[in-house]
Amino acid sequence: MFQAPKEFSVLGMPVHVIDNYPSWLLDCWQNNQGTHVITLNAEMTMQAQQNPTLAKIIKSADLVIPDGAGVVLYLRWLLWQKVKRCPGIELAEKLLCAVGQKQTDKTVFFYGGAPGVAATAAEFWQQKSPGLNIAGTHSGYHTAEEEQQLKQTLTQLQPQIILVGLGVPRQELWISQNRHLCPQSIWVGVGGSFDIWSGTKSRAPSWLADNNLEWLYRLYQEPWRWRRMLALPQFAVKACIYHLRAKSAT
């Protein structure tokens, strides 16, 4: 089997560091190796401090990638790791492009977003990568009965890649509770990626992302997130304290 990634701790949460995340996942995909991917950022890390269930899920995930600038800077400045940020949306895009180029009968499923968003995102990807085999889509807004039907559909289709865009921590909880339905699938929590692919929202300009200010653009688009953004300075303070304590204990 392919080599396991190196694991580091960021405020008690694991982060896996490898040179090429998409390539590692393609190995999983080709070997029918069931995988739960979590895209960790400072906000999720702080949520995990208060949510034991979320913390347990992150710790048990097969691949935790450094999605947020805070996590990357922690790894660089405090753990001296040469690591690049890997946004979840870019990981998903590279994975979908690679799978589409192979033109196999293996399938992809999009779940999440407002009504019609996942379907529009799937149409975007079908045009972008005609070789991609999209098995179906489902909105993140539904009744309990519709969710049961969704689970039956996934069980029947057994898509090899399942992208779940329900937001944090709902998507992580849902994947953890339901990945047994498709045990050989790659499950990725993709947050608001469907909104980007469907054209509902846009990503931050590259100059903001390159300067670790993508969060500012997101706050501009979604002002209601300001309370959640308070996790960023809290993360910075806790990261320094956690590192100093760990260093003094050695």
TORKEZA-975379 format. One record per residue (C-alpha): residue number from 0; y negated, z, x negated. Coordinates in Angstrom, 2 decimals, decimal comma, m for minus. Layout:
residues N
+-------+---------+---------+---------+
! dovex !       y !       z !       x !
+-------+---------+---------+---------+
!   NUM !       Y !       Z !       X !
...
+-------+---------+---------+---------+
END
This chain:
residues 250
+-------+---------+---------+---------+
! dovex !       y !       z !       x !
+-------+---------+---------+---------+
!     0 !    0,00 !    0,00 !    0,00 !
!     1 !   m3,61 !   m0,53 !   m1,12 !
!     2 !   m5,42 !    2,13 !   m3,10 !
!     3 !   m6,95 !    5,08 !   m1,25 !
!     4 !  m10,75 !    5,34 !   m1,59 !
!     5 !  m12,40 !    8,15 !   m3,57 !
!     6 !  m13,56 !   11,00 !   m1,37 !
!     7 !  m16,71 !   13,09 !   m1,79 !
!     8 !  m18,20 !   15,87 !    0,32 !
!     9 !  m21,64 !   15,73 !    1,94 !
!    10 !  m22,40 !   19,04 !    3,65 !
!    11 !  m18,68 !   19,52 !    4,13 !
!    12 !  m18,16 !   16,06 !    5,62 !
!    13 !  m16,03 !   13,52 !    3,72 !
!    14 !  m17,50 !   10,24 !    2,51 !
!    15 !  m15,25 !    7,57 !    1,03 !
!    16 !  m16,60 !    5,51 !   m1,85 !
!    17 !  m15,10 !    2,12 !   m2,69 !
!    18 !  m16,56 !   m1,09 !   m4,10 !
!    19 !  m15,82 !   m3,28 !   m1,09 !
!    20 !  m15,41 !   m1,71 !    2,36 !
!    21 !  m14,79 !   m4,98 !    4,28 !
!    22 !  m12,06 !   m6,00 !    1,82 !
!    23 !  m10,37 !   m2,61 !    2,19 !
!    24 !  m10,42 !   m2,95 !    5,97 !
!    25 !   m9,06 !   m6,49 !    5,78 !
!    26 !   m6,09 !   m5,06 !    3,87 !
!    27 !   m5,61 !   m2,59 !    6,72 !
!    28 !   m5,90 !   m5,42 !    9,25 !
!    29 !   m3,38 !   m7,63 !    7,46 !
!    30 !   m0,92 !   m4,75 !    7,12 !
!    31 !   m1,34 !   m3,56 !   10,73 !
!    32 !   m2,53 !   m0,22 !    9,37 !
!    33 !   m4,24 !    1,73 !   12,14 !
!    34 !   m7,67 !    2,89 !   10,95 !
!    35 !  m10,53 !    4,92 !   12,39 !
!    36 !  m13,86 !    4,07 !   10,73 !
!    37 !  m16,85 !    6,41 !   10,97 !
!    38 !  m20,34 !    5,39 !    9,86 !
!    39 !  m21,88 !    8,63 !    8,60 !
!    40 !  m25,61 !    9,28 !    8,44 !
!    41 !  m27,77 !   12,39 !    8,18 !
!    42 !  m28,11 !   12,75 !   11,94 !
!    43 !  m24,36 !   12,69 !   12,52 !
!    44 !  m23,80 !   15,08 !    9,62 !
!    45 !  m26,18 !   17,60 !   11,19 !
!    46 !  m24,56 !   17,17 !   14,60 !
!    47 !  m21,22 !   17,97 !   13,02 !
!    48 !  m22,69 !   21,27 !   11,76 !
!    49 !  m23,07 !   22,32 !   15,40 !
!    50 !  m20,12 !   20,46 !   16,91 !
!    51 !  m16,73 !   21,58 !   15,54 !
!    52 !  m14,91 !   18,86 !   17,47 !
!    53 !  m17,03 !   16,12 !   15,91 !
!    54 !  m16,62 !   17,70 !   12,46 !
!    55 !  m12,83 !   17,72 !   12,89 !
!    56 !  m12,83 !   14,05 !   13,90 !
!    57 !  m14,95 !   13,04 !   10,90 !
!    58 !  m12,68 !   14,97 !    8,54 !
!    59 !   m9,58 !   13,29 !    9,96 !
!    60 !  m11,00 !    9,74 !    9,97 !
!    61 !   m9,30 !    7,17 !    7,74 !
!    62 !  m12,56 !    5,75 !    6,41 !
!    63 !  m16,01 !    7,39 !    6,42 !
!    64 !  m18,68 !    5,05 !    5,05 !
!    65 !  m22,19 !    6,00 !    3,82 !
!    66 !  m24,24 !    4,43 !    6,60 !
!    67 !  m27,45 !    6,43 !    6,34 !
!    68 !  m30,01 !    6,63 !    3,53 !
!    69 !  m29,76 !   10,43 !    3,46 !
!    70 !  m26,03 !   10,34 !    2,78 !
!    71 !  m26,48 !    7,68 !    0,08 !
!    72 !  m29,27 !    9,60 !   m1,67 !
!    73 !  m27,15 !   12,77 !   m1,59 !
!    74 !  m24,31 !   10,92 !   m3,31 !
!    75 !  m26,67 !    9,36 !   m5,86 !
!    76 !  m28,95 !   12,28 !   m6,71 !
!    77 !  m26,67 !   15,27 !   m6,30 !
!    78 !  m23,21 !   13,88 !   m7,04 !
!    79 !  m24,27 !   11,15 !   m9,51 !
!    80 !  m22,33 !    8,42 !   m7,72 !
!    81 !  m23,27 !    4,76 !   m7,99 !
!    82 !  m23,00 !    3,96 !   m4,32 !
!    83 !  m24,77 !    1,50 !   m2,05 !
!    84 !  m25,62 !    2,05 !    1,58 !
!    85 !  m23,20 !    0,34 !    3,95 !
!    86 !  m24,74 !    0,09 !    7,44 !
!    87 !  m22,09 !    0,07 !   10,14 !
!    88 !  m23,49 !   m3,08 !   11,72 !
!    89 !  m23,22 !   m4,97 !    8,43 !
!    90 !  m19,68 !   m3,74 !    7,86 !
!    91 !  m18,70 !   m4,94 !   11,34 !
!    92 !  m20,41 !   m8,30 !   10,79 !
!    93 !  m18,64 !   m8,93 !    7,48 !
!    94 !  m15,33 !   m7,93 !    9,02 !
!    95 !  m15,79 !  m10,23 !   12,02 !
!    96 !  m16,87 !  m13,15 !    9,82 !
!    97 !  m13,85 !  m12,72 !    7,55 !
!    98 !  m11,43 !  m12,49 !   10,46 !
!    99 !  m13,03 !  m15,50 !   12,17 !
!   100 !  m12,59 !  m17,61 !    9,04 !
!   101 !   m8,88 !  m16,83 !    8,97 !
!   102 !   m8,48 !  m18,17 !   12,54 !
!   103 !   m5,45 !  m16,05 !   13,34 !
!   104 !   m4,08 !  m15,03 !   16,70 !
!   105 !   m5,16 !  m11,44 !   16,06 !
!   106 !   m7,79 !  m10,32 !   18,53 !
!   107 !  m11,03 !   m8,33 !   18,79 !
!   108 !  m12,36 !   m6,21 !   21,67 !
!   109 !  m15,96 !   m5,11 !   22,34 !
!   110 !  m16,48 !   m1,88 !   24,29 !
!   111 !  m19,80 !   m0,19 !   25,01 !
!   112 !  m23,45 !   m0,80 !   25,78 !
!   113 !  m25,24 !   m1,33 !   29,07 !
!   114 !  m23,73 !   m3,70 !   31,65 !
!   115 !  m23,55 !   m7,22 !   30,26 !
!   116 !  m24,56 !   m6,29 !   26,71 !
!   117 !  m21,06 !   m6,31 !   25,18 !
!   118 !  m20,29 !   m9,61 !   26,89 !
!   119 !  m23,50 !  m11,18 !   25,55 !
!   120 !  m22,76 !   m9,81 !   22,08 !
!   121 !  m19,29 !  m11,35 !   22,27 !
!   122 !  m20,80 !  m14,71 !   23,26 !
!   123 !  m23,11 !  m14,50 !   20,26 !
!   124 !  m20,15 !  m13,93 !   17,96 !
!   125 !  m18,07 !  m16,65 !   19,58 !
!   126 !  m20,83 !  m19,14 !   18,77 !
!   127 !  m21,40 !  m17,73 !   15,30 !
!   128 !  m17,70 !  m17,69 !   14,43 !
!   129 !  m15,69 !  m20,05 !   16,68 !
!   130 !  m12,46 !  m19,02 !   14,96 !
!   131 !  m12,85 !  m15,43 !   16,15 !
!   132 !  m10,34 !  m14,53 !   18,85 !
!   133 !  m12,15 !  m12,18 !   21,24 !
!   134 !   m9,70 !  m10,67 !   23,71 !
!   135 !  m12,27 !   m9,08 !   26,01 !
!   136 !  m15,30 !   m6,87 !   26,54 !
!   137 !  m16,18 !   m3,85 !   28,65 !
!   138 !  m19,43 !   m2,08 !   29,44 !
!   139 !  m19,94 !    1,53 !   28,38 !
!   140 !  m21,11 !    2,36 !   31,91 !
!   141 !  m18,24 !    2,71 !   34,36 !
!   142 !  m16,44 !    4,90 !   36,83 !
!   143 !  m13,42 !    7,04 !   35,97 !
!   144 !  m11,22 !    4,47 !   37,72 !
!   145 !  m12,72 !    1,63 !   35,69 !
!   146 !  m12,13 !    3,56 !   32,48 !
!   147 !   m8,47 !    3,96 !   33,38 !
!   148 !   m8,29 !    0,20 !   33,91 !
!   149 !   m9,94 !   m0,30 !   30,50 !
!   150 !   m7,28 !    1,87 !   28,86 !
!   151 !   m4,52 !   m0,11 !   30,58 !
!   152 !   m6,14 !   m3,35 !   29,38 !
!   153 !   m6,27 !   m2,14 !   25,78 !
!   154 !   m2,66 !   m1,00 !   25,97 !
!   155 !   m1,62 !   m4,41 !   27,24 !
!   156 !   m3,75 !   m6,54 !   24,89 !
!   157 !   m3,30 !   m4,47 !   21,70 !
!   158 !   m6,39 !   m5,98 !   20,00 !
!   159 !   m6,30 !   m5,54 !   16,23 !
!   160 !  m10,03 !   m4,70 !   15,95 !
!   161 !  m11,80 !   m2,57 !   18,55 !
!   162 !  m15,56 !   m2,10 !   18,23 !
!   163 !  m16,89 !    0,85 !   20,24 !
!   164 !  m20,63 !    1,09 !   20,84 !
!   165 !  m21,17 !    4,29 !   22,81 !
!   166 !  m23,51 !    6,11 !   20,45 !
!   167 !  m22,89 !    9,29 !   18,46 !
!   168 !  m20,93 !   11,45 !   19,14 !
!   169 !  m19,53 !    9,88 !   22,29 !
!   170 !  m17,95 !    6,91 !   20,51 !
!   171 !  m16,26 !    9,12 !   17,89 !
!   172 !  m14,84 !   11,40 !   20,57 !
!   173 !  m13,63 !    8,46 !   22,66 !
!   174 !  m11,91 !    6,77 !   19,73 !
!   175 !  m10,22 !   10,00 !   18,70 !
!   176 !   m8,93 !   10,54 !   22,21 !
!   177 !   m7,73 !    6,99 !   22,76 !
!   178 !   m6,71 !    5,41 !   19,45 !
!   179 !   m3,09 !    6,19 !   20,31 !
!   180 !   m3,34 !    3,37 !   22,88 !
!   181 !   m3,50 !    0,84 !   20,01 !
!   182 !   m2,08 !    2,70 !   17,00 !
!   183 !   m2,14 !   m0,35 !   14,68 !
!   184 !   m5,75 !   m1,27 !   15,40 !
!   185 !   m8,95 !   m0,85 !   13,41 !
!   186 !  m11,35 !    1,24 !   15,49 !
!   187 !  m15,03 !    1,19 !   14,47 !
!   188 !  m17,88 !    3,10 !   16,06 !
!   189 !  m20,77 !    0,63 !   15,91 !
!   190 !  m23,55 !    2,51 !   17,72 !
!   191 !  m26,24 !    0,12 !   18,95 !
!   192 !  m24,85 !   m2,99 !   17,24 !
!   193 !  m24,15 !   m4,70 !   20,57 !
!   194 !  m27,85 !   m4,38 !   21,45 !
!   195 !  m28,76 !   m6,17 !   18,21 !
!   196 !  m26,18 !   m8,94 !   18,61 !
!   197 !  m27,11 !   m9,50 !   22,25 !
!   198 !  m30,82 !   m9,75 !   21,41 !
!   199 !  m31,71 !   m6,68 !   23,46 !
!   200 !  m33,14 !   m5,00 !   20,36 !
!   201 !  m33,92 !   m5,99 !   16,79 !
!   202 !  m33,12 !   m4,49 !   13,40 !
!   203 !  m35,78 !   m3,09 !   11,12 !
!   204 !  m37,41 !   m5,54 !    8,66 !
!   205 !  m35,57 !   m5,65 !    5,36 !
!   206 !  m38,50 !   m4,11 !    3,46 !
!   207 !  m38,22 !   m0,98 !    5,59 !
!   208 !  m34,45 !   m0,81 !    5,14 !
!   209 !  m34,78 !   m1,36 !    1,39 !
!   210 !  m37,14 !    1,61 !    1,20 !
!   211 !  m34,91 !    3,91 !    3,29 !
!   212 !  m37,32 !    3,77 !    6,23 !
!   213 !  m35,12 !    2,10 !    8,84 !
!   214 !  m35,19 !    5,35 !   10,81 !
!   215 !  m38,96 !    4,90 !   11,28 !
!   216 !  m38,48 !    1,51 !   12,94 !
!   217 !  m35,78 !    2,95 !   15,15 !
!   218 !  m38,16 !    5,72 !   16,20 !
!   219 !  m40,78 !    3,08 !   17,00 !
!   220 !  m38,28 !    1,28 !   19,26 !
!   221 !  m36,93 !    4,48 !   20,81 !
!   222 !  m39,66 !    7,18 !   20,82 !
!   223 !  m37,41 !    9,48 !   22,85 !
!   224 !  m35,31 !    9,98 !   19,71 !
!   225 !  m38,00 !   12,08 !   17,99 !
!   226 !  m36,15 !   15,34 !   18,62 !
!   227 !  m32,98 !   13,92 !   17,07 !
!   228 !  m34,97 !   12,69 !   14,08 !
!   229 !  m35,77 !   16,31 !   13,22 !
!   230 !  m32,26 !   16,34 !   11,78 !
!   231 !  m33,51 !   14,31 !    8,79 !
!   232 !  m35,66 !   17,01 !    7,13 !
!   233 !  m33,07 !   19,60 !    8,11 !
!   234 !  m30,44 !   17,53 !    6,34 !
!   235 !  m32,56 !   17,31 !    3,18 !
!   236 !  m33,06 !   21,09 !    3,02 !
!   237 !  m29,43 !   21,91 !    3,77 !
!   238 !  m28,20 !   19,32 !    1,29 !
!   239 !  m30,13 !   20,94 !   m1,55 !
!   240 !  m29,00 !   24,45 !   m0,59 !
!   241 !  m25,38 !   23,35 !   m0,17 !
!   242 !  m25,38 !   21,62 !   m3,53 !
!   243 !  m26,94 !   24,59 !   m5,34 !
!   244 !  m24,41 !   26,97 !   m3,85 !
!   245 !  m21,52 !   24,70 !   m4,75 !
!   246 !  m22,85 !   24,34 !   m8,30 !
!   247 !  m23,29 !   28,10 !   m8,77 !
!   248 !  m19,74 !   28,70 !   m7,54 !
!   249 !  m18,25 !   26,52 !  m10,32 !
+-------+---------+---------+---------+
END
